[in-house]
Amino acid sequence: MNTQFIGQYFTIPETAERARVSIATLHNLWVRGEGPARTRIGRRVFVTDEALRAWVERMTESTAAA
C-alpha cells in the first residue's frame, strides 16, 4: 500500500500566514463559503497547498472581473 501523501498540508495558522490574512479572516471567509477548501483528519483541520493555490486563483480572477 502506498502511504505517501500527495501535496502538503497546512494548519490554520500556517494557511493564514501564507495567505497573509488573519486567522479570524479565514474563519469569516469559511462562514461565508468563500475560504479555501479544508480537509479534516481526525479532529484537526488542514488546507492543502493545492486548495490554497486554487483559492488564491479564484480570488484573483474575481477581483480582476470586478
Secondary structure, 3 states (H helix, E strand, C coil): CCCCCCCCEECHHHHHHHHCCCHHHHHHHHHCCCCCCCEEECCEEEEEHHHHHHHHHHHHHHHHHC
